[in-house]
Amino acid sequence: MPSNTVENTGGTRPLRVVQWATGTIGSRALRAVIEHPGLSLVGVYVHGADKAGVDAGDFCGLGTTGVTATREIDEIVDLDADCILYMPSGCNMDEVGRLLSAGSNVVTTTGQFHHPASMDPDVRRTVEDACRLGGTSIHSTGSSPGFISEAIPLALTSIQRRLDSLTIDEYADLSRRPSPELLFDLMGFGQPPGEFAAYRVAYLQASFGPSLMHLADALGLPVDALESTGEAGTASRTVEIAAGTLPAGTIAAQRISVTGMRAGQPLVRFRASWYCTTELEQEWDLHETGWHISVAGDAPLEVDLRMPIPLDRMAEISPAYTANRAVNAVAAVCAAPPGIRTTADLPQFIAALG
Protein backbone atom coordinates (compact mmCIF):
# COMPACT_ATOMS: atom_id res chain seq x y z
CA MET A 1 0.00 0.00 0.00
CA PRO A 2 1.46 3.40 -0.96
CA SER A 3 2.18 5.65 1.99
CA ASN A 4 0.48 9.02 2.36
CA THR A 5 3.87 10.49 3.18
CA VAL A 6 7.10 10.89 1.22
CA GLU A 7 10.67 10.41 2.36
CA ASN A 8 12.93 13.39 2.86
CA THR A 9 16.20 13.99 4.69
CA GLY A 10 14.35 14.54 7.96
CA GLY A 11 12.23 11.41 7.75
CA THR A 12 8.77 11.64 6.22
CA ARG A 13 6.38 14.47 5.46
CA PRO A 14 2.73 14.60 4.32
CA LEU A 15 2.05 14.72 0.59
CA ARG A 16 1.75 18.34 -0.58
CA VAL A 17 -1.54 18.85 -2.41
CA VAL A 18 -3.13 21.65 -4.44
CA GLN A 19 -6.89 21.83 -4.94
CA TRP A 20 -7.70 23.04 -8.48
CA ALA A 21 -11.24 24.53 -8.65
CA THR A 22 -13.70 24.96 -5.79
CA GLY A 23 -17.09 24.08 -7.23
CA THR A 24 -19.43 21.54 -5.69
CA ILE A 25 -16.99 18.63 -5.97
CA GLY A 26 -13.85 20.72 -5.54
CA SER A 27 -14.95 22.31 -2.28
CA ARG A 28 -15.78 18.89 -0.83
CA ALA A 29 -12.34 17.60 -1.89
CA LEU A 30 -10.74 20.70 -0.39
CA ARG A 31 -12.31 20.01 2.98
CA ALA A 32 -11.14 16.39 2.82
CA VAL A 33 -7.56 17.44 2.08
CA ILE A 34 -7.47 19.95 4.94
CA GLU A 35 -8.74 17.31 7.37
CA HIS A 36 -6.64 14.43 5.98
CA PRO A 37 -3.92 13.07 8.33
CA GLY A 38 -1.45 12.37 5.53
CA LEU A 39 -1.99 15.31 3.19
CA SER A 40 -0.95 18.95 3.46
CA LEU A 41 -2.81 21.64 1.52
CA VAL A 42 -0.32 24.03 -0.05
CA GLY A 43 -2.41 25.83 -2.67
CA VAL A 44 -5.81 26.45 -4.22
CA TYR A 45 -6.49 27.44 -7.82
CA VAL A 46 -9.73 29.29 -8.64
CA HIS A 47 -11.27 30.69 -11.81
CA GLY A 48 -13.34 33.61 -10.52
CA ALA A 49 -11.74 36.95 -9.72
CA ASP A 50 -13.95 37.22 -6.62
CA LYS A 51 -12.38 34.04 -5.21
CA ALA A 52 -8.74 35.09 -5.57
CA GLY A 53 -7.11 35.83 -2.22
CA VAL A 54 -9.82 34.01 -0.24
CA ASP A 55 -8.63 31.62 2.47
CA ALA A 56 -9.09 27.93 1.59
CA GLY A 57 -11.17 27.31 4.69
CA ASP A 58 -13.80 29.79 3.55
CA PHE A 59 -14.62 27.63 0.51
CA CYS A 60 -15.53 24.59 2.57
CA GLY A 61 -16.84 25.82 5.90
CA LEU A 62 -13.64 25.42 7.89
CA GLY A 63 -11.57 27.91 9.84
CA THR A 64 -8.62 29.92 8.58
CA THR A 65 -5.89 27.78 7.01
CA GLY A 66 -3.41 30.44 5.92
CA VAL A 67 -3.58 29.08 2.34
CA THR A 68 -5.14 31.59 -0.02
CA ALA A 69 -6.54 31.01 -3.51
CA THR A 70 -4.91 32.21 -6.70
CA ARG A 71 -5.82 32.51 -10.38
CA GLU A 72 -2.18 32.36 -11.47
CA ILE A 73 -0.96 29.01 -12.75
CA ASP A 74 2.66 30.19 -12.30
CA GLU A 75 2.03 30.45 -8.56
CA ILE A 76 0.65 26.90 -8.50
CA VAL A 77 3.61 25.53 -10.45
CA ASP A 78 6.05 27.28 -8.11
CA LEU A 79 4.56 25.41 -5.13
CA ASP A 80 6.18 22.16 -6.33
CA ALA A 81 3.20 20.16 -5.06
CA ASP A 82 3.26 16.37 -5.01
CA CYS A 83 -0.25 16.24 -6.45
CA ILE A 84 -2.89 18.47 -8.01
CA LEU A 85 -6.53 17.54 -7.44
CA TYR A 86 -7.72 18.82 -10.83
CA MET A 87 -11.51 19.36 -10.74
CA PRO A 88 -12.64 22.03 -13.22
CA SER A 89 -15.86 21.68 -15.22
CA GLY A 90 -13.82 20.81 -18.31
CA CYS A 91 -10.32 19.53 -18.97
CA ASN A 92 -7.72 21.93 -20.41
CA MET A 93 -4.92 19.77 -21.81
CA ASP A 94 -2.48 22.68 -21.87
CA GLU A 95 -2.98 23.18 -18.12
CA VAL A 96 -2.67 19.47 -17.43
CA GLY A 97 0.48 19.19 -19.52
CA ARG A 98 2.14 22.09 -17.73
CA LEU A 99 1.34 20.70 -14.28
CA LEU A 100 2.64 17.24 -15.16
CA SER A 101 5.81 18.45 -16.85
CA ALA A 102 6.56 20.71 -13.86
CA GLY A 103 6.66 17.68 -11.56
CA SER A 104 3.19 17.48 -9.99
CA ASN A 105 1.11 14.34 -10.27
CA VAL A 106 -2.56 14.85 -11.18
CA VAL A 107 -5.72 13.16 -9.92
CA THR A 108 -8.75 14.40 -11.82
CA THR A 109 -12.51 13.95 -11.82
CA THR A 110 -12.61 14.91 -15.51
CA GLY A 111 -12.97 11.72 -17.51
CA GLN A 112 -10.43 12.00 -20.32
CA PHE A 113 -7.93 9.48 -18.95
CA HIS A 114 -9.94 6.33 -18.12
CA HIS A 115 -8.85 4.46 -21.27
CA PRO A 116 -5.58 5.72 -22.79
CA ALA A 117 -5.90 3.47 -25.85
CA SER A 118 -9.04 5.29 -27.05
CA MET A 119 -7.68 8.80 -26.53
CA ASP A 120 -6.78 10.98 -29.50
CA PRO A 121 -3.26 9.73 -30.34
CA ASP A 122 -1.76 13.22 -30.47
CA VAL A 123 -3.31 14.22 -27.14
CA ARG A 124 -2.19 10.99 -25.52
CA ARG A 125 1.36 11.44 -26.81
CA THR A 126 1.49 15.01 -25.50
CA VAL A 127 0.27 13.98 -22.03
CA GLU A 128 2.63 11.01 -21.84
CA ASP A 129 5.55 13.22 -22.91
CA ALA A 130 4.65 15.64 -20.10
CA CYS A 131 4.58 12.74 -17.62
CA ARG A 132 8.01 11.56 -18.73
CA LEU A 133 9.43 15.06 -18.52
CA GLY A 134 8.09 15.65 -15.00
CA GLY A 135 8.37 12.08 -13.73
CA THR A 136 4.66 12.20 -12.96
CA SER A 137 1.41 10.28 -13.42
CA ILE A 138 -2.23 11.20 -14.01
CA HIS A 139 -5.40 9.31 -13.15
CA SER A 140 -9.13 9.90 -13.78
CA THR A 141 -11.55 8.72 -11.11
CA GLY A 142 -14.74 9.54 -9.26
CA SER A 143 -17.91 7.77 -8.20
CA SER A 144 -19.51 7.30 -11.63
CA PRO A 145 -17.51 6.63 -13.76
CA GLY A 146 -14.67 5.27 -11.69
CA PHE A 147 -15.82 3.60 -8.50
CA ILE A 148 -18.98 2.00 -9.88
CA SER A 149 -17.75 1.23 -13.41
CA GLU A 150 -14.23 0.05 -12.58
CA ALA A 151 -13.34 -0.53 -8.91
CA ILE A 152 -16.50 -2.44 -7.95
CA PRO A 153 -16.76 -4.53 -11.17
CA LEU A 154 -13.10 -5.52 -10.90
CA ALA A 155 -13.74 -6.70 -7.34
CA LEU A 156 -16.89 -8.61 -8.32
CA THR A 157 -15.23 -10.32 -11.27
CA SER A 158 -12.34 -11.43 -9.06
CA ILE A 159 -14.45 -14.47 -8.12
CA GLN A 160 -15.35 -15.34 -11.72
CA ARG A 161 -13.62 -17.68 -14.14
CA ARG A 162 -16.21 -17.05 -16.85
CA LEU A 163 -17.97 -13.76 -17.51
CA ASP A 164 -21.03 -13.72 -19.74
CA SER A 165 -22.07 -10.14 -19.05
CA LEU A 166 -21.93 -7.38 -16.45
CA THR A 167 -24.57 -4.66 -16.20
CA ILE A 168 -24.44 -1.58 -13.99
CA ASP A 169 -27.76 0.18 -13.38
CA GLU A 170 -27.58 3.66 -11.91
CA TYR A 171 -30.75 5.19 -10.46
CA ALA A 172 -31.12 8.84 -9.47
CA ASP A 173 -34.26 10.46 -8.11
CA LEU A 174 -33.87 14.14 -9.03
CA SER A 175 -37.24 15.33 -7.77
CA ARG A 176 -35.71 17.33 -4.90
CA ARG A 177 -32.80 18.75 -6.89
CA PRO A 178 -33.40 22.56 -6.94
CA SER A 179 -31.52 23.11 -10.22
CA PRO A 180 -33.85 24.16 -13.07
CA GLU A 181 -30.94 24.97 -15.39
CA LEU A 182 -29.51 21.49 -14.96
CA LEU A 183 -32.78 19.56 -15.16
CA PHE A 184 -34.77 21.56 -17.69
CA ASP A 185 -32.12 23.21 -19.87
CA LEU A 186 -29.29 20.68 -19.89
CA MET A 187 -31.00 17.35 -19.25
CA GLY A 188 -34.24 18.07 -21.10
CA PHE A 189 -36.78 17.27 -18.39
CA GLY A 190 -40.14 19.01 -18.84
CA GLN A 191 -39.78 19.07 -22.63
CA PRO A 192 -42.03 17.31 -25.17
CA PRO A 193 -40.70 13.80 -25.76
CA GLY A 194 -40.39 13.73 -29.57
CA GLU A 195 -37.22 11.87 -30.48
CA PHE A 196 -35.02 11.54 -27.42
CA ALA A 197 -32.17 14.06 -27.65
CA ALA A 198 -29.18 12.50 -29.41
CA TYR A 199 -26.77 14.75 -27.53
CA ARG A 200 -27.77 13.13 -24.22
CA VAL A 201 -26.93 9.68 -25.57
CA ALA A 202 -23.64 10.92 -27.04
CA TYR A 203 -22.75 12.58 -23.74
CA LEU A 204 -23.21 9.35 -21.79
CA GLN A 205 -21.22 7.35 -24.33
CA ALA A 206 -18.34 9.83 -24.11
CA SER A 207 -18.50 9.72 -20.30
CA PHE A 208 -18.82 5.98 -19.73
CA GLY A 209 -17.57 4.34 -22.94
CA PRO A 210 -13.85 4.69 -22.08
CA SER A 211 -14.43 3.35 -18.56
CA LEU A 212 -16.28 0.28 -19.89
CA MET A 213 -13.55 -0.32 -22.47
CA HIS A 214 -10.95 -0.14 -19.72
CA LEU A 215 -12.90 -2.66 -17.64
CA ALA A 216 -13.14 -5.08 -20.57
CA ASP A 217 -9.44 -4.69 -21.40
CA ALA A 218 -8.47 -5.33 -17.78
CA LEU A 219 -10.45 -8.59 -17.84
CA GLY A 220 -8.77 -9.72 -21.05
CA LEU A 221 -12.05 -9.42 -22.98
CA PRO A 222 -11.68 -6.27 -25.11
CA VAL A 223 -14.90 -5.05 -26.70
CA ASP A 224 -15.34 -4.70 -30.45
CA ALA A 225 -17.67 -1.70 -30.37
CA LEU A 226 -19.80 0.57 -28.21
CA GLU A 227 -23.55 0.84 -28.74
CA SER A 228 -25.69 3.49 -27.04
CA THR A 229 -29.44 4.02 -26.85
CA GLY A 230 -31.78 6.37 -25.03
CA GLU A 231 -35.47 6.56 -24.22
CA ALA A 232 -37.72 8.99 -22.39
CA GLY A 233 -40.50 8.40 -19.88
CA THR A 234 -43.31 10.96 -19.69
CA ALA A 235 -45.26 12.26 -16.72
CA SER A 236 -48.75 10.78 -16.33
CA ARG A 237 -49.90 14.00 -14.64
CA THR A 238 -48.53 17.46 -13.92
CA VAL A 239 -46.21 17.33 -10.90
CA GLU A 240 -44.29 19.89 -8.90
CA ILE A 241 -40.63 19.16 -8.22
CA ALA A 242 -37.99 21.27 -6.49
CA ALA A 243 -36.79 22.70 -9.81
CA GLY A 244 -40.27 23.72 -11.00
CA THR A 245 -43.26 22.22 -12.83
CA LEU A 246 -43.28 19.08 -14.95
CA PRO A 247 -46.38 19.24 -17.21
CA ALA A 248 -48.22 16.03 -17.97
CA GLY A 249 -46.92 14.32 -21.10
CA THR A 250 -43.43 15.88 -20.91
CA ILE A 251 -40.14 14.12 -20.20
CA ALA A 252 -40.04 13.08 -16.55
CA ALA A 253 -37.55 10.21 -16.76
CA GLN A 254 -34.74 9.16 -19.06
CA ARG A 255 -32.92 5.90 -19.49
CA ILE A 256 -29.63 5.79 -21.40
CA SER A 257 -27.57 2.65 -22.00
CA VAL A 258 -23.94 2.41 -23.09
CA THR A 259 -22.94 -1.14 -23.99
CA GLY A 260 -19.60 -2.68 -24.86
CA MET A 261 -20.17 -5.39 -27.47
CA ARG A 262 -17.97 -8.45 -27.94
CA ALA A 263 -18.51 -10.94 -30.77
CA GLY A 264 -21.95 -9.44 -31.37
CA GLN A 265 -23.09 -9.87 -27.76
CA PRO A 266 -23.34 -7.35 -24.89
CA LEU A 267 -20.47 -7.85 -22.46
CA VAL A 268 -20.36 -4.74 -20.23
CA ARG A 269 -23.15 -2.19 -19.88
CA PHE A 270 -23.81 1.00 -17.96
CA ARG A 271 -27.48 2.02 -17.84
CA ALA A 272 -28.56 5.29 -16.25
CA SER A 273 -32.18 5.74 -15.13
CA TRP A 274 -32.64 9.31 -13.98
CA TYR A 275 -36.12 10.49 -13.03
CA CYS A 276 -38.09 13.33 -11.47
CA THR A 277 -41.21 11.31 -10.66
CA THR A 278 -42.25 7.66 -10.68
CA GLU A 279 -45.72 8.60 -12.00
CA LEU A 280 -45.01 7.80 -15.64
CA GLU A 281 -47.17 6.92 -18.63
CA GLN A 282 -44.77 4.02 -19.22
CA GLU A 283 -44.11 1.05 -16.92
CA TRP A 284 -40.53 1.51 -15.76
CA ASP A 285 -38.87 -0.37 -12.92
CA LEU A 286 -37.32 2.52 -10.97
CA HIS A 287 -35.33 2.00 -7.78
CA GLU A 288 -34.17 4.37 -5.05
CA THR A 289 -31.05 6.42 -5.73
CA GLY A 290 -28.05 4.13 -5.99
CA TRP A 291 -26.72 1.28 -8.11
CA HIS A 292 -27.53 -2.31 -8.99
CA ILE A 293 -24.87 -4.53 -10.53
CA SER A 294 -25.72 -7.80 -12.22
CA VAL A 295 -22.90 -10.24 -12.97
CA ALA A 296 -23.67 -13.24 -15.20
CA GLY A 297 -20.91 -15.83 -15.13
CA ASP A 298 -19.89 -19.02 -13.40
CA ALA A 299 -20.27 -17.23 -10.03
CA PRO A 300 -23.35 -15.05 -10.67
CA LEU A 301 -24.08 -12.05 -8.45
CA GLU A 302 -26.79 -9.44 -7.94
CA VAL A 303 -25.54 -6.50 -5.86
CA ASP A 304 -27.42 -3.42 -4.62
CA LEU A 305 -25.71 -0.26 -3.38
CA ARG A 306 -28.12 2.33 -2.01
CA MET A 307 -27.48 5.88 -0.81
CA PRO A 308 -29.39 6.14 2.51
CA ILE A 309 -29.76 9.90 2.26
CA PRO A 310 -33.02 11.90 2.46
CA LEU A 311 -33.70 13.41 -0.96
CA ASP A 312 -33.66 16.94 0.43
CA ARG A 313 -30.06 16.35 1.64
CA MET A 314 -28.79 14.57 -1.47
CA ALA A 315 -27.24 17.69 -3.05
CA GLU A 316 -25.44 18.38 0.24
CA ILE A 317 -23.99 14.90 0.78
CA SER A 318 -23.63 13.26 -2.65
CA PRO A 319 -20.51 15.24 -3.75
CA ALA A 320 -18.54 13.22 -1.18
CA TYR A 321 -18.95 10.08 -3.31
CA THR A 322 -16.92 11.65 -6.11
CA ALA A 323 -14.54 13.90 -4.16
CA ASN A 324 -13.50 11.37 -1.52
CA ARG A 325 -12.42 8.72 -4.00
CA ALA A 326 -10.17 11.25 -5.75
CA VAL A 327 -8.61 12.33 -2.45
CA ASN A 328 -8.07 8.71 -1.44
CA ALA A 329 -6.30 8.10 -4.78
CA VAL A 330 -3.57 10.70 -4.19
CA ALA A 331 -1.04 8.44 -2.44
CA ALA A 332 -1.30 5.66 -5.03
CA VAL A 333 -0.99 8.05 -7.96
CA CYS A 334 2.03 9.79 -6.43
CA ALA A 335 3.72 6.40 -5.97
CA ALA A 336 2.92 5.18 -9.51
CA PRO A 337 5.39 5.10 -12.41
CA PRO A 338 5.14 8.05 -14.82
CA GLY A 339 2.30 7.98 -17.33
CA ILE A 340 -1.48 7.82 -17.66
CA ARG A 341 -2.50 5.38 -14.95
CA THR A 342 -5.77 3.44 -15.00
CA THR A 343 -7.64 1.71 -12.19
CA ALA A 344 -6.09 -1.60 -13.22
CA ASP A 345 -2.59 -0.08 -13.09
CA LEU A 346 -2.97 1.12 -9.51
CA PRO A 347 -3.38 -0.72 -6.21
CA GLN A 348 -6.68 -0.65 -4.37
CA PHE A 349 -7.25 2.75 -2.74
CA ILE A 350 -7.33 2.35 1.03
CA ALA A 351 -8.60 5.39 2.89
CA ALA A 352 -6.29 6.72 5.65
CA LEU A 353 -8.91 7.55 8.28
CA GLY A 354 -6.83 7.60 11.47
C-alpha positions in Angstrom: 0.0 0.0 0.0 1.5 3.4 -1.0 2.2 5.7 2.0 0.5 9.0 2.4 3.9 10.5 3.2 7.1 10.9 1.2 10.7 10.4 2.4 12.9 13.4 2.9 16.2 14.0 4.7 14.3 14.5 8.0 12.2 11.4 7.8 8.8 11.6 6.2 6.4 14.5 5.5 2.7 14.6 4.3 2.1 14.7 0.6 1.8 18.3 -0.6 -1.5 18.9 -2.4 -3.1 21.7 -4.4 -6.9 21.8 -4.9 -7.7 23.0 -8.5 -11.2 24.5 -8.7 -13.7 25.0 -5.8 -17.1 24.1 -7.2 -19.4 21.5 -5.7 -17.0 18.6 -6.0 -13.9 20.7 -5.5 -15.0 22.3 -2.3 -15.8 18.9 -0.8 -12.3 17.6 -1.9 -10.7 20.7 -0.4 -12.3 20.0 3.0 -11.1 16.4 2.8 -7.6 17.4 2.1 -7.5 20.0 4.9 -8.7 17.3 7.4 -6.6 14.4 6.0 -3.9 13.1 8.3 -1.4 12.4 5.5 -2.0 15.3 3.2 -0.9 18.9 3.5 -2.8 21.6 1.5 -0.3 24.0 -0.1 -2.4 25.8 -2.7 -5.8 26.5 -4.2 -6.5 27.4 -7.8 -9.7 29.3 -8.6 -11.3 30.7 -11.8 -13.3 33.6 -10.5 -11.7 36.9 -9.7 -13.9 37.2 -6.6 -12.4 34.0 -5.2 -8.7 35.1 -5.6 -7.1 35.8 -2.2 -9.8 34.0 -0.2 -8.6 31.6 2.5 -9.1 27.9 1.6 -11.2 27.3 4.7 -13.8 29.8 3.6 -14.6 27.6 0.5 -15.5 24.6 2.6 -16.8 25.8 5.9 -13.6 25.4 7.9 -11.6 27.9 9.8 -8.6 29.9 8.6 -5.9 27.8 7.0 -3.4 30.4 5.9 -3.6 29.1 2.3 -5.1 31.6 0.0 -6.5 31.0 -3.5 -4.9 32.2 -6.7 -5.8 32.5 -10.4 -2.2 32.4 -11.5 -1.0 29.0 -12.7 2.7 30.2 -12.3 2.0 30.4 -8.6 0.7 26.9 -8.5 3.6 25.5 -10.5 6.1 27.3 -8.1 4.6 25.4 -5.1 6.2 22.2 -6.3 3.2 20.2 -5.1 3.3 16.4 -5.0 -0.3 16.2 -6.4 -2.9 18.5 -8.0 -6.5 17.5 -7.4 -7.7 18.8 -10.8 -11.5 19.4 -10.7 -12.6 22.0 -13.2 -15.9 21.7 -15.2 -13.8 20.8 -18.3 -10.3 19.5 -19.0 -7.7 21.9 -20.4 -4.9 19.8 -21.8 -2.5 22.7 -21.9 -3.0 23.2 -18.1 -2.7 19.5 -17.4 0.5 19.2 -19.5 2.1 22.1 -17.7 1.3 20.7 -14.3 2.6 17.2 -15.2 5.8 18.4 -16.9 6.6 20.7 -13.9 6.7 17.7 -11.6 3.2 17.5 -10.0 1.1 14.3 -10.3 -2.6 14.8 -11.2 -5.7 13.2 -9.9 -8.8 14.4 -11.8 -12.5 14.0 -11.8 -12.6 14.9 -15.5 -13.0 11.7 -17.5 -10.4 12.0 -20.3 -7.9 9.5 -19.0 -9.9 6.3 -18.1 -8.8 4.5 -21.3 -5.6 5.7 -22.8 -5.9 3.5 -25.9 -9.0 5.3 -27.1 -7.7 8.8 -26.5 -6.8 11.0 -29.5 -3.3 9.7 -30.3 -1.8 13.2 -30.5 -3.3 14.2 -27.1 -2.2 11.0 -25.5 1.4 11.4 -26.8 1.5 15.0 -25.5 0.3 14.0 -22.0 2.6 11.0 -21.8 5.5 13.2 -22.9 4.7 15.6 -20.1 4.6 12.7 -17.6 8.0 11.6 -18.7 9.4 15.1 -18.5 8.1 15.6 -15.0 8.4 12.1 -13.7 4.7 12.2 -13.0 1.4 10.3 -13.4 -2.2 11.2 -14.0 -5.4 9.3 -13.1 -9.1 9.9 -13.8 -11.5 8.7 -11.1 -14.7 9.5 -9.3 -17.9 7.8 -8.2 -19.5 7.3 -11.6 -17.5 6.6 -13.8 -14.7 5.3 -11.7 -15.8 3.6 -8.5 -19.0 2.0 -9.9 -17.8 1.2 -13.4 -14.2 0.0 -12.6 -13.3 -0.5 -8.9 -16.5 -2.4 -8.0 -16.8 -4.5 -11.2 -13.1 -5.5 -10.9 -13.7 -6.7 -7.3 -16.9 -8.6 -8.3 -15.2 -10.3 -11.3 -12.3 -11.4 -9.1 -14.5 -14.5 -8.1 -15.4 -15.3 -11.7 -13.6 -17.7 -14.1 -16.2 -17.0 -16.8 -18.0 -13.8 -17.5 -21.0 -13.7 -19.7 -22.1 -10.1 -19.1 -21.9 -7.4 -16.4 -24.6 -4.7 -16.2 -24.4 -1.6 -14.0 -27.8 0.2 -13.4 -27.6 3.7 -11.9 -30.8 5.2 -10.5 -31.1 8.8 -9.5 -34.3 10.5 -8.1 -33.9 14.1 -9.0 -37.2 15.3 -7.8 -35.7 17.3 -4.9 -32.8 18.8 -6.9 -33.4 22.6 -6.9 -31.5 23.1 -10.2 -33.8 24.2 -13.1 -30.9 25.0 -15.4 -29.5 21.5 -15.0 -32.8 19.6 -15.2 -34.8 21.6 -17.7 -32.1 23.2 -19.9 -29.3 20.7 -19.9 -31.0 17.4 -19.3 -34.2 18.1 -21.1 -36.8 17.3 -18.4 -40.1 19.0 -18.8 -39.8 19.1 -22.6 -42.0 17.3 -25.2 -40.7 13.8 -25.8 -40.4 13.7 -29.6 -37.2 11.9 -30.5 -35.0 11.5 -27.4 -32.2 14.1 -27.7 -29.2 12.5 -29.4 -26.8 14.8 -27.5 -27.8 13.1 -24.2 -26.9 9.7 -25.6 -23.6 10.9 -27.0 -22.7 12.6 -23.7 -23.2 9.4 -21.8 -21.2 7.3 -24.3 -18.3 9.8 -24.1 -18.5 9.7 -20.3 -18.8 6.0 -19.7 -17.6 4.3 -22.9 -13.9 4.7 -22.1 -14.4 3.3 -18.6 -16.3 0.3 -19.9 -13.6 -0.3 -22.5 -10.9 -0.1 -19.7 -12.9 -2.7 -17.6 -13.1 -5.1 -20.6 -9.4 -4.7 -21.4 -8.5 -5.3 -17.8 -10.5 -8.6 -17.8 -8.8 -9.7 -21.1 -12.0 -9.4 -23.0 -11.7 -6.3 -25.1 -14.9 -5.1 -26.7 -15.3 -4.7 -30.5 -17.7 -1.7 -30.4 -19.8 0.6 -28.2 -23.5 0.8 -28.7 -25.7 3.5 -27.0 -29.4 4.0 -26.9 -31.8 6.4 -25.0 -35.5 6.6 -24.2 -37.7 9.0 -22.4 -40.5 8.4 -19.9 -43.3 11.0 -19.7 -45.3 12.3 -16.7 -48.8 10.8 -16.3 -49.9 14.0 -14.6 -48.5 17.5 -13.9 -46.2 17.3 -10.9 -44.3 19.9 -8.9 -40.6 19.2 -8.2 -38.0 21.3 -6.5 -36.8 22.7 -9.8 -40.3 23.7 -11.0 -43.3 22.2 -12.8 -43.3 19.1 -15.0 -46.4 19.2 -17.2 -48.2 16.0 -18.0 -46.9 14.3 -21.1 -43.4 15.9 -20.9 -40.1 14.1 -20.2 -40.0 13.1 -16.6 -37.5 10.2 -16.8 -34.7 9.2 -19.1 -32.9 5.9 -19.5 -29.6 5.8 -21.4 -27.6 2.7 -22.0 -23.9 2.4 -23.1 -22.9 -1.1 -24.0 -19.6 -2.7 -24.9 -20.2 -5.4 -27.5 -18.0 -8.4 -27.9 -18.5 -10.9 -30.8 -22.0 -9.4 -31.4 -23.1 -9.9 -27.8 -23.3 -7.3 -24.9 -20.5 -7.8 -22.5 -20.4 -4.7 -20.2 -23.1 -2.2 -19.9 -23.8 1.0 -18.0 -27.5 2.0 -17.8 -28.6 5.3 -16.3 -32.2 5.7 -15.1 -32.6 9.3 -14.0 -36.1 10.5 -13.0 -38.1 13.3 -11.5 -41.2 11.3 -10.7 -42.3 7.7 -10.7 -45.7 8.6 -12.0 -45.0 7.8 -15.6 -47.2 6.9 -18.6 -44.8 4.0 -19.2 -44.1 1.0 -16.9 -40.5 1.5 -15.8 -38.9 -0.4 -12.9 -37.3 2.5 -11.0 -35.3 2.0 -7.8 -34.2 4.4 -5.1 -31.1 6.4 -5.7 -28.0 4.1 -6.0 -26.7 1.3 -8.1 -27.5 -2.3 -9.0 -24.9 -4.5 -10.5 -25.7 -7.8 -12.2 -22.9 -10.2 -13.0 -23.7 -13.2 -15.2 -20.9 -15.8 -15.1 -19.9 -19.0 -13.4 -20.3 -17.2 -10.0 -23.4 -15.0 -10.7 -24.1 -12.1 -8.5 -26.8 -9.4 -7.9 -25.5 -6.5 -5.9 -27.4 -3.4 -4.6 -25.7 -0.3 -3.4 -28.1 2.3 -2.0 -27.5 5.9 -0.8 -29.4 6.1 2.5 -29.8 9.9 2.3 -33.0 11.9 2.5 -33.7 13.4 -1.0 -33.7 16.9 0.4 -30.1 16.4 1.6 -28.8 14.6 -1.5 -27.2 17.7 -3.0 -25.4 18.4 0.2 -24.0 14.9 0.8 -23.6 13.3 -2.6 -20.5 15.2 -3.7 -18.5 13.2 -1.2 -18.9 10.1 -3.3 -16.9 11.6 -6.1 -14.5 13.9 -4.2 -13.5 11.4 -1.5 -12.4 8.7 -4.0 -10.2 11.3 -5.8 -8.6 12.3 -2.4 -8.1 8.7 -1.4 -6.3 8.1 -4.8 -3.6 10.7 -4.2 -1.0 8.4 -2.4 -1.3 5.7 -5.0 -1.0 8.1 -8.0 2.0 9.8 -6.4 3.7 6.4 -6.0 2.9 5.2 -9.5 5.4 5.1 -12.4 5.1 8.1 -14.8 2.3 8.0 -17.3 -1.5 7.8 -17.7 -2.5 5.4 -15.0 -5.8 3.4 -15.0 -7.6 1.7 -12.2 -6.1 -1.6 -13.2 -2.6 -0.1 -13.1 -3.0 1.1 -9.5 -3.4 -0.7 -6.2 -6.7 -0.7 -4.4 -7.3 2.7 -2.7 -7.3 2.4 1.0 -8.6 5.4 2.9 -6.3 6.7 5.6 -8.9 7.6 8.3 -6.8 7.6 11.5 
